[in-house]
Amino acid sequence: MPKLKTNRGAAKRFKLTGTGKVKRKKSGLRHILTSKSNAQKRGLRKSGLVSDSDSRAVKRMLACG
């Protein structure tokens, strides 16, 4: 059985935490920022987690399980 190749686009967007969860960047911080509050933009800077239902597919793209 051949090894899985890592999806390079996914590798640039997702990282694994120590417990095996998948970390992601929050969206909505690229443009139209004047209409968003400072508190909203500050919250978008922090990282989020991929939902459990999607994390299996993302881990497969990262070729780690």
PDB file of N, CA, C and O in Angstrom:
ATOM      1  N   MET A   1       0.845  -1.191   0.000  1.00  0.00           N
ATOM      2  CA  MET A   1       0.000   0.000   0.000  1.00  0.00           C
ATOM      3  C   MET A   1       0.883   1.245   0.000  1.00  0.00           C
ATOM      4  O   MET A   1       1.746   1.380   0.868  1.00  0.00           O
ATOM      5  N   PRO A   2       0.689   2.159  -0.953  1.00  0.00           N
ATOM      6  CA  PRO A   2       1.534   3.357  -0.976  1.00  0.00           C
ATOM      7  C   PRO A   2       1.166   4.325   0.144  1.00  0.00           C
ATOM      8  O   PRO A   2       0.048   4.317   0.659  1.00  0.00           O
ATOM      9  N   LYS A   3       2.133   5.151   0.501  1.00  0.00           N
ATOM     10  CA  LYS A   3       1.898   6.163   1.536  1.00  0.00           C
ATOM     11  C   LYS A   3       1.012   7.268   0.983  1.00  0.00           C
ATOM     12  O   LYS A   3       0.978   7.506  -0.224  1.00  0.00           O
ATOM     13  N   LEU A   4       0.288   7.947   1.886  1.00  0.00           N
ATOM     14  CA  LEU A   4      -0.526   9.098   1.483  1.00  0.00           C
ATOM     15  C   LEU A   4       0.356  10.309   1.301  1.00  0.00           C
ATOM     16  O   LEU A   4       1.276  10.538   2.086  1.00  0.00           O
ATOM     17  N   LYS A   5       0.083  11.083   0.273  1.00  0.00           N
ATOM     18  CA  LYS A   5       0.791  12.351   0.102  1.00  0.00           C
ATOM     19  C   LYS A   5       0.090  13.427   0.927  1.00  0.00           C
ATOM     20  O   LYS A   5      -1.135  13.431   1.047  1.00  0.00           O
ATOM     21  N   THR A   6       0.875  14.334   1.489  1.00  0.00           N
ATOM     22  CA  THR A   6       0.316  15.461   2.222  1.00  0.00           C
ATOM     23  C   THR A   6      -0.261  16.461   1.232  1.00  0.00           C
ATOM     24  O   THR A   6       0.387  16.805   0.244  1.00  0.00           O
ATOM     25  N   ASN A   7      -1.473  16.926   1.494  1.00  0.00           N
ATOM     26  CA  ASN A   7      -2.069  17.999   0.711  1.00  0.00           C
ATOM     27  C   ASN A   7      -1.377  19.296   1.125  1.00  0.00           C
ATOM     28  O   ASN A   7      -1.548  19.749   2.257  1.00  0.00           O
ATOM     29  N   ARG A   8      -0.600  19.900   0.228  1.00  0.00           N
ATOM     30  CA  ARG A   8       0.248  21.036   0.589  1.00  0.00           C
ATOM     31  C   ARG A   8      -0.577  22.271   0.940  1.00  0.00           C
ATOM     32  O   ARG A   8      -0.158  23.082   1.766  1.00  0.00           O
ATOM     33  N   GLY A   9      -1.743  22.418   0.319  1.00  0.00           N
ATOM     34  CA  GLY A   9      -2.615  23.535   0.664  1.00  0.00           C
ATOM     35  C   GLY A   9      -3.126  23.419   2.085  1.00  0.00           C
ATOM     36  O   GLY A   9      -3.210  24.414   2.805  1.00  0.00           O
ATOM     37  N   ALA A  10      -3.470  22.206   2.491  1.00  0.00           N
ATOM     38  CA  ALA A  10      -3.949  21.965   3.851  1.00  0.00           C
ATOM     39  C   ALA A  10      -2.821  22.118   4.868  1.00  0.00           C
ATOM     40  O   ALA A  10      -3.044  22.599   5.979  1.00  0.00           O
ATOM     41  N   ALA A  11      -1.620  21.712   4.490  1.00  0.00           N
ATOM     42  CA  ALA A  11      -0.473  21.796   5.404  1.00  0.00           C
ATOM     43  C   ALA A  11      -0.151  23.240   5.758  1.00  0.00           C
ATOM     44  O   ALA A  11       0.343  23.519   6.851  1.00  0.00           O
ATOM     45  N   LYS A  12      -0.432  24.164   4.835  1.00  0.00           N
ATOM     46  CA  LYS A  12      -0.172  25.579   5.090  1.00  0.00           C
ATOM     47  C   LYS A  12      -1.267  26.225   5.930  1.00  0.00           C
ATOM     48  O   LYS A  12      -1.053  27.283   6.521  1.00  0.00           O
ATOM     49  N   ARG A  13      -2.434  25.600   5.987  1.00  0.00           N
ATOM     50  CA  ARG A  13      -3.585  26.200   6.675  1.00  0.00           C
ATOM     51  C   ARG A  13      -3.870  25.612   8.052  1.00  0.00           C
ATOM     52  O   ARG A  13      -4.465  26.281   8.897  1.00  0.00           O
ATOM     53  N   PHE A  14      -3.455  24.374   8.288  1.00  0.00           N
ATOM     54  CA  PHE A  14      -3.807  23.681   9.528  1.00  0.00           C
ATOM     55  C   PHE A  14      -2.566  23.192  10.254  1.00  0.00           C
ATOM     56  O   PHE A  14      -1.560  22.842   9.636  1.00  0.00           O
ATOM     57  N   LYS A  15      -2.658  23.174  11.590  1.00  0.00           N
ATOM     58  CA  LYS A  15      -1.600  22.599  12.421  1.00  0.00           C
ATOM     59  C   LYS A  15      -2.273  21.697  13.456  1.00  0.00           C
ATOM     60  O   LYS A  15      -3.433  21.907  13.810  1.00  0.00           O
ATOM     61  N   LEU A  16      -1.546  20.704  13.931  1.00  0.00           N
ATOM     62  CA  LEU A  16      -2.074  19.812  14.952  1.00  0.00           C
ATOM     63  C   LEU A  16      -1.637  20.284  16.334  1.00  0.00           C
ATOM     64  O   LEU A  16      -0.506  20.736  16.511  1.00  0.00           O
ATOM     65  N   THR A  17      -2.535  20.180  17.312  1.00  0.00           N
ATOM     66  CA  THR A  17      -2.187  20.496  18.691  1.00  0.00           C
ATOM     67  C   THR A  17      -1.571  19.260  19.329  1.00  0.00           C
ATOM     68  O   THR A  17      -1.532  18.194  18.716  1.00  0.00           O
ATOM     69  N   GLY A  18      -1.098  19.400  20.537  1.00  0.00           N
ATOM     70  CA  GLY A  18      -0.482  18.281  21.236  1.00  0.00           C
ATOM     71  C   GLY A  18      -1.448  17.151  21.519  1.00  0.00           C
ATOM     72  O   GLY A  18      -1.044  15.990  21.589  1.00  0.00           O
ATOM     73  N   THR A  19      -2.733  17.480  21.686  1.00  0.00           N
ATOM     74  CA  THR A  19      -3.730  16.445  21.968  1.00  0.00           C
ATOM     75  C   THR A  19      -4.336  15.856  20.693  1.00  0.00           C
ATOM     76  O   THR A  19      -5.193  14.975  20.769  1.00  0.00           O
ATOM     77  N   GLY A  20      -3.899  16.332  19.517  1.00  0.00           N
ATOM     78  CA  GLY A  20      -4.378  15.767  18.264  1.00  0.00           C
ATOM     79  C   GLY A  20      -5.528  16.515  17.631  1.00  0.00           C
ATOM     80  O   GLY A  20      -6.061  16.073  16.614  1.00  0.00           O
ATOM     81  N   LYS A  21      -5.930  17.649  18.213  1.00  0.00           N
ATOM     82  CA  LYS A  21      -6.964  18.459  17.575  1.00  0.00           C
ATOM     83  C   LYS A  21      -6.338  19.270  16.451  1.00  0.00           C
ATOM     84  O   LYS A  21      -5.118  19.426  16.394  1.00  0.00           O
ATOM     85  N   VAL A  22      -7.184  19.790  15.552  1.00  0.00           N
ATOM     86  CA  VAL A  22      -6.680  20.530  14.392  1.00  0.00           C
ATOM     87  C   VAL A  22      -6.958  22.014  14.591  1.00  0.00           C
ATOM     88  O   VAL A  22      -8.099  22.430  14.794  1.00  0.00           O
ATOM     89  N   LYS A  23      -5.884  22.806  14.528  1.00  0.00           N
ATOM     90  CA  LYS A  23      -5.970  24.248  14.693  1.00  0.00           C
ATOM     91  C   LYS A  23      -6.134  24.908  13.335  1.00  0.00           C
ATOM     92  O   LYS A  23      -5.603  24.423  12.335  1.00  0.00           O
ATOM     93  N   ARG A  24      -6.875  26.023  13.298  1.00  0.00           N
ATOM     94  CA  ARG A  24      -7.087  26.754  12.050  1.00  0.00           C
ATOM     95  C   ARG A  24      -7.106  28.243  12.341  1.00  0.00           C
ATOM     96  O   ARG A  24      -7.235  28.661  13.491  1.00  0.00           O
ATOM     97  N   LYS A  25      -6.977  29.040  11.289  1.00  0.00           N
ATOM     98  CA  LYS A  25      -7.077  30.493  11.423  1.00  0.00           C
ATOM     99  C   LYS A  25      -8.519  30.893  11.154  1.00  0.00           C
ATOM    100  O   LYS A  25      -9.189  30.283  10.320  1.00  0.00           O
ATOM    101  N   LYS A  26      -8.997  31.904  11.850  1.00  0.00           N
ATOM    102  CA  LYS A  26     -10.368  32.369  11.645  1.00  0.00           C
ATOM    103  C   LYS A  26     -10.438  33.240  10.402  1.00  0.00           C
ATOM    104  O   LYS A  26      -9.480  33.934  10.063  1.00  0.00           O
ATOM    105  N   SER A  27     -11.561  33.200   9.736  1.00  0.00           N
ATOM    106  CA  SER A  27     -11.735  33.969   8.506  1.00  0.00           C
ATOM    107  C   SER A  27     -12.349  35.329   8.810  1.00  0.00           C
ATOM    108  O   SER A  27     -12.839  35.566   9.915  1.00  0.00           O
ATOM    109  N   GLY A  28     -12.320  36.207   7.835  1.00  0.00           N
ATOM    110  CA  GLY A  28     -12.991  37.493   7.965  1.00  0.00           C
ATOM    111  C   GLY A  28     -12.087  38.644   8.333  1.00  0.00           C
ATOM    112  O   GLY A  28     -12.562  39.679   8.800  1.00  0.00           O
ATOM    113  N   LEU A  29     -10.764  38.480   8.129  1.00  0.00           N
ATOM    114  CA  LEU A  29      -9.832  39.537   8.535  1.00  0.00           C
ATOM    115  C   LEU A  29      -9.015  40.038   7.341  1.00  0.00           C
ATOM    116  O   LEU A  29      -7.910  40.550   7.519  1.00  0.00           O
ATOM    117  N   ARG A  30      -9.546  39.897   6.137  1.00  0.00           N
ATOM    118  CA  ARG A  30      -8.802  40.295   4.940  1.00  0.00           C
ATOM    119  C   ARG A  30      -9.218  41.662   4.406  1.00  0.00           C
ATOM    120  O   ARG A  30      -8.361  42.478   4.066  1.00  0.00           O
ATOM    121  N   HIS A  31     -10.505  41.919   4.329  1.00  0.00           N
ATOM    122  CA  HIS A  31     -10.960  43.209   3.783  1.00  0.00           C
ATOM    123  C   HIS A  31     -12.298  43.577   4.403  1.00  0.00           C
ATOM    124  O   HIS A  31     -12.882  42.788   5.147  1.00  0.00           O
ATOM    125  N   ILE A  32     -12.780  44.773   4.098  1.00  0.00           N
ATOM    126  CA  ILE A  32     -13.990  45.363   4.699  1.00  0.00           C
ATOM    127  C   ILE A  32     -13.841  45.381   6.232  1.00  0.00           C
ATOM    128  O   ILE A  32     -14.738  44.949   6.956  1.00  0.00           O
ATOM    129  N   LEU A  33     -12.714  45.879   6.705  1.00  0.00           N
ATOM    130  CA  LEU A  33     -12.429  45.872   8.133  1.00  0.00           C
ATOM    131  C   LEU A  33     -12.966  47.109   8.839  1.00  0.00           C
ATOM    132  O   LEU A  33     -13.084  47.118  10.064  1.00  0.00           O
ATOM    133  N   THR A  34     -13.295  48.156   8.081  1.00  0.00           N
ATOM    134  CA  THR A  34     -13.757  49.391   8.718  1.00  0.00           C
ATOM    135  C   THR A  34     -15.129  49.213   9.353  1.00  0.00           C
ATOM    136  O   THR A  34     -15.456  49.899  10.322  1.00  0.00           O
ATOM    137  N   SER A  35     -15.941  48.294   8.815  1.00  0.00           N
ATOM    138  CA  SER A  35     -17.284  48.097   9.362  1.00  0.00           C
ATOM    139  C   SER A  35     -17.299  47.126  10.540  1.00  0.00           C
ATOM    140  O   SER A  35     -18.348  46.911  11.147  1.00  0.00           O
ATOM    141  N   LYS A  36     -16.134  46.529  10.873  1.00  0.00           N
ATOM    142  CA  LYS A  36     -16.061  45.583  11.983  1.00  0.00           C
ATOM    143  C   LYS A  36     -15.490  46.279  13.210  1.00  0.00           C
ATOM    144  O   LYS A  36     -14.606  47.128  13.095  1.00  0.00           O
ATOM    145  N   SER A  37     -15.991  45.921  14.374  1.00  0.00           N
ATOM    146  CA  SER A  37     -15.526  46.548  15.612  1.00  0.00           C
ATOM    147  C   SER A  37     -14.129  46.034  15.966  1.00  0.00           C
ATOM    148  O   SER A  37     -13.697  44.982  15.496  1.00  0.00           O
ATOM    149  N   ASN A  38     -13.435  46.809  16.809  1.00  0.00           N
ATOM    150  CA  ASN A  38     -12.088  46.406  17.234  1.00  0.00           C
ATOM    151  C   ASN A  38     -12.132  45.095  18.009  1.00  0.00           C
ATOM    152  O   ASN A  38     -11.236  44.261  17.877  1.00  0.00           O
ATOM    153  N   ALA A  39     -13.167  44.916  18.814  1.00  0.00           N
ATOM    154  CA  ALA A  39     -13.294  43.677  19.586  1.00  0.00           C
ATOM    155  C   ALA A  39     -13.488  42.479  18.660  1.00  0.00           C
ATOM    156  O   ALA A  39     -12.946  41.402  18.909  1.00  0.00           O
ATOM    157  N   GLN A  40     -14.259  42.668  17.596  1.00  0.00           N
ATOM    158  CA  GLN A  40     -14.489  41.585  16.638  1.00  0.00           C
ATOM    159  C   GLN A  40     -13.190  41.228  15.916  1.00  0.00           C
ATOM    160  O   GLN A  40     -12.870  40.051  15.746  1.00  0.00           O
ATOM    161  N   LYS A  41     -12.444  42.254  15.493  1.00  0.00           N
ATOM    162  CA  LYS A  41     -11.178  42.012  14.788  1.00  0.00           C
ATOM    163  C   LYS A  41     -10.147  41.367  15.707  1.00  0.00           C
ATOM    164  O   LYS A  41      -9.362  40.525  15.271  1.00  0.00           O
ATOM    165  N   ARG A  42     -10.149  41.757  16.971  1.00  0.00           N
ATOM    166  CA  ARG A  42      -9.226  41.179  17.949  1.00  0.00           C
ATOM    167  C   ARG A  42      -9.533  39.693  18.151  1.00  0.00           C
ATOM    168  O   ARG A  42      -8.618  38.881  18.288  1.00  0.00           O
ATOM    169  N   GLY A  43     -10.815  39.343  18.169  1.00  0.00           N
ATOM    170  CA  GLY A  43     -11.206  37.940  18.309  1.00  0.00           C
ATOM    171  C   GLY A  43     -10.850  37.106  17.100  1.00  0.00           C
ATOM    172  O   GLY A  43     -10.554  35.917  17.221  1.00  0.00           O
ATOM    173  N   LEU A  44     -10.879  37.724  15.936  1.00  0.00           N
ATOM    174  CA  LEU A  44     -10.549  37.007  14.701  1.00  0.00           C
ATOM    175  C   LEU A  44      -9.061  36.715  14.576  1.00  0.00           C
ATOM    176  O   LEU A  44      -8.663  35.841  13.807  1.00  0.00           O
ATOM    177  N   ARG A  45      -8.237  37.438  15.325  1.00  0.00           N
ATOM    178  CA  ARG A  45      -6.793  37.192  15.281  1.00  0.00           C
ATOM    179  C   ARG A  45      -6.424  35.866  15.930  1.00  0.00           C
ATOM    180  O   ARG A  45      -5.422  35.249  15.569  1.00  0.00           O
ATOM    181  N   LYS A  46      -7.231  35.431  16.884  1.00  0.00           N
ATOM    182  CA  LYS A  46      -6.930  34.201  17.606  1.00  0.00           C
ATOM    183  C   LYS A  46      -7.256  32.989  16.733  1.00  0.00           C
ATOM    184  O   LYS A  46      -8.063  33.065  15.806  1.00  0.00           O
ATOM    185  N   SER A  47      -6.610  31.879  17.052  1.00  0.00           N
ATOM    186  CA  SER A  47      -6.851  30.673  16.264  1.00  0.00           C
ATOM    187  C   SER A  47      -8.092  29.956  16.773  1.00  0.00           C
ATOM    188  O   SER A  47      -8.498  30.124  17.923  1.00  0.00           O
ATOM    189  N   GLY A  48      -8.681  29.161  15.903  1.00  0.00           N
ATOM    190  CA  GLY A  48      -9.843  28.358  16.253  1.00  0.00           C
ATOM    191  C   GLY A  48      -9.531  26.888  16.046  1.00  0.00           C
ATOM    192  O   GLY A  48      -8.429  26.528  15.631  1.00  0.00           O
ATOM    193  N   LEU A  49     -10.503  26.046  16.335  1.00  0.00           N
ATOM    194  CA  LEU A  49     -10.340  24.612  16.132  1.00  0.00           C
ATOM    195  C   LEU A  49     -11.297  24.139  15.049  1.00  0.00           C
ATOM    196  O   LEU A  49     -12.409  24.653  14.922  1.00  0.00           O
ATOM    197  N   VAL A  50     -10.862  23.165  14.275  1.00  0.00           N
ATOM    198  CA  VAL A  50     -11.716  22.537  13.265  1.00  0.00           C
ATOM    199  C   VAL A  50     -12.722  21.665  13.997  1.00  0.00           C
ATOM    200  O   VAL A  50     -12.373  21.017  14.984  1.00  0.00           O
ATOM    201  N   SER A  51     -13.968  21.638  13.528  1.00  0.00           N
ATOM    202  CA  SER A  51     -15.004  20.842  14.179  1.00  0.00           C
ATOM    203  C   SER A  51     -14.660  19.352  14.086  1.00  0.00           C
ATOM    204  O   SER A  51     -13.931  18.915  13.195  1.00  0.00           O
ATOM    205  N   ASP A  52     -15.200  18.601  15.022  1.00  0.00           N
ATOM    206  CA  ASP A  52     -14.902  17.170  15.090  1.00  0.00           C
ATOM    207  C   ASP A  52     -15.310  16.430  13.820  1.00  0.00           C
ATOM    208  O   ASP A  52     -14.646  15.479  13.409  1.00  0.00           O
ATOM    209  N   SER A  53     -16.408  16.872  13.198  1.00  0.00           N
ATOM    210  CA  SER A  53     -16.887  16.189  12.000  1.00  0.00           C
ATOM    211  C   SER A  53     -15.952  16.417  10.808  1.00  0.00           C
ATOM    212  O   SER A  53     -15.872  15.571   9.918  1.00  0.00           O
ATOM    213  N   ASP A  54     -15.243  17.554  10.782  1.00  0.00           N
ATOM    214  CA  ASP A  54     -14.324  17.846   9.682  1.00  0.00           C
ATOM    215  C   ASP A  54     -12.894  17.436   9.985  1.00  0.00           C
ATOM    216  O   ASP A  54     -12.092  17.287   9.063  1.00  0.00           O
ATOM    217  N   SER A  55     -12.558  17.251  11.244  1.00  0.00           N
ATOM    218  CA  SER A  55     -11.158  17.028  11.605  1.00  0.00           C
ATOM    219  C   SER A  55     -10.600  15.724  11.038  1.00  0.00           C
ATOM    220  O   SER A  55      -9.406  15.635  10.752  1.00  0.00           O
ATOM    221  N   ARG A  56     -11.457  14.712  10.874  1.00  0.00           N
ATOM    222  CA  ARG A  56     -10.992  13.438  10.317  1.00  0.00           C
ATOM    223  C   ARG A  56     -10.523  13.631   8.868  1.00  0.00           C
ATOM    224  O   ARG A  56      -9.499  13.080   8.464  1.00  0.00           O
ATOM    225  N   ALA A  57     -11.274  14.411   8.099  1.00  0.00           N
ATOM    226  CA  ALA A  57     -10.903  14.666   6.708  1.00  0.00           C
ATOM    227  C   ALA A  57      -9.642  15.512   6.619  1.00  0.00           C
ATOM    228  O   ALA A  57      -8.798  15.280   5.753  1.00  0.00           O
ATOM    229  N   VAL A  58      -9.508  16.490   7.509  1.00  0.00           N
ATOM    230  CA  VAL A  58      -8.322  17.348   7.504  1.00  0.00           C
ATOM    231  C   VAL A  58      -7.083  16.549   7.893  1.00  0.00           C
ATOM    232  O   VAL A  58      -6.020  16.712   7.294  1.00  0.00           O
ATOM    233  N   LYS A  59      -7.221  15.689   8.891  1.00  0.00           N
ATOM    234  CA  LYS A  59      -6.081  14.850   9.299  1.00  0.00           C
ATOM    235  C   LYS A  59      -5.656  13.936   8.168  1.00  0.00           C
ATOM    236  O   LYS A  59      -4.467  13.659   8.009  1.00  0.00           O
ATOM    237  N   ARG A  60      -6.604  13.465   7.384  1.00  0.00           N
ATOM    238  CA  ARG A  60      -6.268  12.632   6.225  1.00  0.00           C
ATOM    239  C   ARG A  60      -5.505  13.434   5.183  1.00  0.00           C
ATOM    240  O   ARG A  60      -4.571  12.927   4.562  1.00  0.00           O
ATOM    241  N   MET A  61      -5.910  14.707   4.991  1.00  0.00           N
ATOM    242  CA  MET A  61      -5.175  15.572   4.056  1.00  0.00           C
ATOM    243  C   MET A  61      -3.762  15.852   4.542  1.00  0.00           C
ATOM    244  O   MET A  61      -2.841  16.016   3.742  1.00  0.00           O
ATOM    245  N   LEU A  62      -3.596  15.906   5.866  1.00  0.00           N
ATOM    246  CA  LEU A  62      -2.276  16.141   6.435  1.00  0.00           C
ATOM    247  C   LEU A  62      -1.462  14.845   6.494  1.00  0.00           C
ATOM    248  O   LEU A  62      -0.306  14.856   6.918  1.00  0.00           O
ATOM    249  N   ALA A  63      -2.064  13.732   6.071  1.00  0.00           N
ATOM    250  CA  ALA A  63      -1.421  12.417   6.005  1.00  0.00           C
ATOM    251  C   ALA A  63      -0.890  11.992   7.368  1.00  0.00           C
ATOM    252  O   ALA A  63       0.229  11.490   7.482  1.00  0.00           O
ATOM    253  N   CYS A  64      -1.708  12.199   8.403  1.00  0.00           N
ATOM    254  CA  CYS A  64      -1.273  11.772   9.741  1.00  0.00           C
ATOM    255  C   CYS A  64      -2.340  10.904  10.389  1.00  0.00           C
ATOM    256  O   CYS A  64      -2.477  10.906  11.612  1.00  0.00           O
ATOM    257  N   GLY A  65      -3.080  10.178   9.606  1.00  0.00           N
ATOM    258  CA  GLY A  65      -4.032   9.267  10.230  1.00  0.00           C
ATOM    259  C   GLY A  65      -5.285   9.052   9.520  1.00  0.00           C
ATOM    260  O   GLY A  65      -6.137   8.297   9.986  1.00  0.00           O
TER     261      GLY A  65
END
